[in-house]
């Protein structure tokens, strides 16, 4: 399942990172809706709000369905048919939606059949591995990052070359209070069985008969994102074929500092060495990363793009080759001379 995420980019950079090509092939950036409500965070949990992409036609009936907008929504879907006056009275957890029941459970079926599909954006998500000692070890899971732009100048370039966002398939709905008032937009993240590369994080729970290991349904590449969002052109029956596990992810262990939802600093995503004391040290490599993450959250308009670590992270791309690119995040966070975090091998 997916119970915690990070999305640390400032609003303007988030918009740049979501650039896409419209139906005419023109490069565009999605417009923000309710941008003032968006708050970057390294530690987002259910009931907090987060950024999602959706088709503009959901908000404007005469809009081209291929056009995208960014919107801040609350995590934890409240069905439009919910009749009580307070959404917190919803008696079941809707932060995640299992792919094998999304077309049968009433909480999700209606919205999905109406094309209310969205893409939930994050730097990555956290997962916890049960330890034999009884504790749990958190991991940060994300897309592999490439090195292509590390030697290129970014100054004056509108094309985003920063962190490549993780793009998760979601369903959203809009709830109106029975007594009237502001509409509440909420979403759920669709989950699938965990890929073999991350299933080891769950293996003890599965062996103990505590359920099937799960992970977010990740949409890898702009073509998959386009099909998922363009509900007017891509019917539900075709779109759901995109919902499947992916192996194009990497991960590294992080400190239990992230366990406390009130902790919201770059230390949440910093790589640690397993077996060492869990504290984040200001090594030369991770200090640059942590300083950059802090400044990117602030979103200062005076910040120069060439001050950022030069990572390629373009939203417009083909699906990445599996198990090829090393993670640049690991290079920035890992200690000098230490091997980068790798995918688990059985």
N, C-alpha and C positions, 0 to 999 in steps of 0.2 A: 504494500500500500504506500501511499504518499502522504505523510503527515506533517512535513515541515519542508519549507523551501527557502531559498535566498534570491532576492532580486535587488541588487545594489545600485544599478545605474540611475542617474538623475533623469528626470522626465525628458529633457531634450536629447540626451544620448540614447535613451531607450527608443525614442522615435527614430533616430538615425539607424539604430541597430536593426530596426524592423523594415528597412527599405525593401521594396518589391517592384515587380513589373506588372503593370495593369494589362487589360485585355488587348490593348494596342501596342504592347511592348515597351511602353514608356516607364522609365524609372520614377517611382514615387515613394513618398514617406506617408504613413498613415496619419491622419489628423487625430489629435487628442480630443476626447470627450471627458469633461470633468477632470481635467489635468490637475486642478488645484487640490484634489483629494488624494492624489497619489503620493505615497510616502515610501522611499526606498528602504529596504530592510535586509539584513543578513540572516534573519531568523523569523520567517513568517509561518504562522500556524493557522489552523482552521478558525473561522470567525473574524480573522483579520482581512484586510482588503488587499487586492493585488491586481496587476495589469493583465488584461487579456486582449487578444485581437478578435474582431468579428467583422462580418460583412456590413458595409454602410446601409444596405437595404433594410436591415433590421430596424434602423432608426429613421430612415427616409424611404418610403415605398417607391419613389420614382428614381432612386439611385441605382447605379450599375452594381450588380451583386458582386462583381469582382473587386470593387473598391473596398479598402479596409480602413477601420478606425481602431484606435487604442482607447480602452475604457477601463476605469478602476472599478472593480466589482468585489463584493464580499465573498469569501471562500466558505462554501457550505450552501448547497442549492436549496432555496425555498420555492416549492412548486407554486405556480400561479393559482392553483385551485385551493391552496391552504386557506381556511376560513377564519382562523383565530386572529385576534387583533395584535398579537405579538409573535414575530417569527421565532423568537427564542423558545417558544412553547412547542416547537416541532419535536416530536418524541424520538426521532431516529437520526442517526448520523448520515449526512449527505455530503461530506467533504470528498469522498471517493465513490466512484460508481464502477462496479465490476462489469467488464465488457460482456460477460456471458449472461448478465441479467438486465442490461441497459434497455433492451427492447421488450422487457416483460414487467419490470417494476414501474408502478404508476408514477413514482416520483420523477422518473427520467423519460419514460416512453413518450409522453405527450410532447414534451419540449423537443426531444430528438426527432420525432416525426414531423414537427413543424419547422425543422431545419435550424434550430437554435444551437448551432455548433460554434465553438470558440476555440482559440488556441491560448493556453495559459503559458505565460512567459516567466522564465526564471534563469538565474545563473546556473542553478542546479538544485538538487534536492538531497535531503538527508535520509539515511537509513541506519538502523541500529542492529548490530549483531549480538545475539545472546552469548555471553561468555560462560565457560564451565564454572568459573568462580562465582557466578550469579549476577555479575554486573552486565552492562551492555556497552559495546564499543560503537560510537557513531562514525559513519562514513559520509563523505560528500561526493555526489555522483553527478556527472556532467558530460557534455560533448567533448570529444578530443579537440584540441586547439592546434592550429597549424602554424608554421613558422614563416609562411610566404611573405608576410609584410614586415618582418623584423628589421629588414635592411632598407625599407622604403620610407621616404619622408611623408608625413601625414599633414603637414602644415598646408592650409589652403585647399585640402582635399575634402569634399563633402562626403565621400564614401566612407562608411564606417569600417574601421580596421581594428576595432577593439574586441572584447570578449564575445564569442559566439553564444547567443542565448539558447537555452534548452527550450524546445517548443513542444508542449504537451497537449494532447487532445482533450477537450473539455466540452461540457454541455452547460448552457446557461438558461436562466429563466427570469422573468420579471414579475414580481409580486406587488400587488396594490393593497394597502391596508383597507379592510372592510369599511372603516369609517371615513375613508378618504385620506389623502396625504401624499407624500413623495413616494414614487415608485422605487422599489428596492430591487437592484440587479444582483444576482448571485450566480455562482458557478460551482461545478463539481469537476474533479479530475478523473478521467476514465483510467482504470487500471487493468493490466493484463498479467498473465503469469510471468514471473521473472525470467529473464534470459539466463543462459547458463553461466555467463560471466559474472553476474551478481547474485546468483541463486545461493552461493555459499554463505552469503550474509544471513540468509533465512534458514539454512539447512537444519539447524537444530530444532527450530520451531516446527518445521515440516515433519521431521522424523518423530517428533513427540506427538504428532497428530493434531497440531494446533492450527491447521489450515494450510492453504496453498500460498506459497511465496508470491508476492505481487510487486509490480512496479508500474509507474505511469506509462500510458500509451504515448510513445514519443513519435512525433512526425519529423522525419529526417529529410530535409530538402524542401525548397519552395514549391515544387510541384505537388507534394503531399499536402502542404499547408494550403495551397490554392484549392485543391479538391475538397478539403475538409471545410473550408470557409465558404466557398461559393455554392450555397444551398440551392440557388435558383437553377444552376446548370448541372449540379452533381446530386442526384437523388440519394436518399438515405441508404438504400440497398447497396449502392456503389461506394459511398463514403465509408461505411462501416468495414469495408475490406481493408482500409488503411490501418485499422486498429489491430496491431500485432506487436509482439516483443521485438526489440532491436538489440543488436550486439554492439552497435556503434556508440558505446559509452565507456568512460573511464572513471576511476574513483580513487580517493585516498582517505586514510583515516584522519579524523579531526579530534580535537579535545572534547571531553565531556562538558566543557564550558557551554557548548551549544544546547545542552539538555535543558537549561533554564531559559524559558521563552523570553524572559525579560532581558537576557543578554543579547545585544544587538550591535555588535562591532565586527570588524574584519577578522578578529581572532576566531570567530565561528567557523570560517572556511579554511583556516590555515592548516597546512599539513603537519602532522606530528609523526614521530617515530614510535611504532608500537614497542612496548616494553620499556620505554623511557618514561620519566616523570612527565605527566601531561601538563605542560605549561608551554606557552608560546614565547619563544625567545626571539629577540630582535637580531637575527643573523643578517649578514649583509644582503642575502638573497631575498628573504621574506620581508625585510624591512621596506624594500622598494615596493613590493606588492602591497603590503599593508598600508603604506602611505598613499599609494595610488588609489586603493579602494576607498580610503577615508575621503580623499579629495573628490572622487567621482560621485560619492553620495551627496556631498555638499553641492555639487553642480554649479560651482562658481563660474559666471560668464567670462571672467578674466583668465581662466585656465587655458593654456595653450595646448593644442592637441599633440604637439611634438614632445610634450612633457610626459606623455603616457607611454607605458610599455607598448611596443609596436607589435601587436598581435593581429593576425588576420581573423576576422569574425564576421564575415559578410553573411547577411541574411539571404542574399541572392546567390544560390549555389546549387550544384547538383548533390545528391546524397553522397556523403563522404565514404571513401573506401574503408572497409572494415579492418580494424586492427593494424593500421599503418602509421598514422600520425602520432607522434609523442605529444604529451600534454605540456604546453608551455606554462600553464599554471603550476604544474609540478616543478618545473625548472625554477620558477620564481619563489615558490614556497619551500622547496626542498633544500636541505643543507648542501653547501658546496661539497662536491665530491660524492654525494650520496646518490644512489640510483633513484630514478623517478618512479612514482607509483605505477604499478602495472595492473593490468587486468588479472584476475585470479585464474590460475591454471590448475585443473584438477590433478 
